[in-house]
Amino acid sequence: MKDFGLAGEGVTDQIVLENVLFGLYGGVDEFDEDEIAYLQPLLDATDEDGLGSWTRLLTYLDNKRFRADVLNHQFVIIQVDTDVAAEKGFDVALVDENNQPLPVEAIIENVRQRLITQMDVAKEGFYDEHKENIVFAISVHSLECWLFNLHNKTPKHAGRILSCESHLRKVVVKDKSLSLPKFAKNKTVYDELSSLFYKKKGRKIAEVAKLDTSFRVFIESLQALHYPP
């Protein structure tokens, strides 16, 4: 049984989650990456070409493969960006009855309930039976916001939750400390961008958690686990 299984929208999200785990639990050397499995999308060459999406994630959650993965891993982390929440098929509102943006905490909870509903479609009560083994990584409004807040050095932009990918691209171009010729949405680039989460004994995790509410909620969920034993 592996310790953590990662299910998200794509391999770029999975590598970021993996590096957060390294940072939280002692680094690459102390926390064996063999204890982490990429569950959705499955890690192979075709998934590098983009077989991840929120629709595939929802399909996975009401599939017997997901239920088997929960039984065969100590914890399963489920990641999704909330920028897709209002799309048809996901159907989670991001605004209130007055068309005002909902608080981040409310969005996280509403998306969480949507994912739980999806899990229970094929087997009613599955989530309640296994909730101690399921962790949510709900990024408001995208996981790129976590990375932007990790690399941003401009105080007025701290805590950004909108248009994060475009702003992250600008950061990558300007930051000469990164060994990236350009920004691209692939595993290699996101591995480099998220490596700060495990360097310097994971201190950046606490810094980003102070800036980004959805990242803080995710980290607190991990800290509440009985792990390591």
C-alpha positions, 0 to 999 in steps of 0.5 A: 500500500502506497502512502499517497495517491494523487488525483487531479486535473493533470500531471502538472497539478500532480507534480506540484502536490508531490513537491508540497508533500516533500516539503511538508514531510521532510524533503525528497531524501526523507520522504520516498517518492515511491510512496506517491502514486499518480492515480488520475491521470495515470502517469504515462506518456499519453497523459503528458499529452493532456489526458487530464481534465476536470471532466475526466476527474469527475468520471474517475470519482464515480468509477470503481477504479477510484474506490479501489484506489482509496482502499489501496492507498493510505490517503488519496488527494483530490485536486481541482481548480475552481475556475471550472466550477461554474461550467455545465456539468460541474454546476457550482456557483462562484457568486451569490444571489446578488452576483457578488463573488463568494468568499474563498472558504465558501467556494472551497466547501461548495466544490468539496460537497460537489466532489463528495456527491460525485463519489457517492453516485455509484456507491452511496455513503462511500465518502463517509465510510472513507473520509479519513483517507480522502484529502481535498486540494481545492485551488481557488481559482487555479493551482497557478495561484499557489505558484504565483504566490510562491514566486511573486515578489511584488507586495501589491499582488500578494494573495492573487486568485485571478488571472494567475497563469498569465501573471505566473508567466510574467514572473517566470520571464523576469526571474533569472534564478529559475532555470527555465527558458520559458513558461510552458504547461508541462511537468518539467516546468511545474516541477521546477516552479514548485521545487521551492515548496520542499527546498529550505526545509519547506519554509515556503509552505508556511509563507504561501499559506499566509497569502493564499487561503485555499493553499492554507486550507489544503495544508491544514488538511494535510497537517490534520492527518495521522501521518507520518504514523 
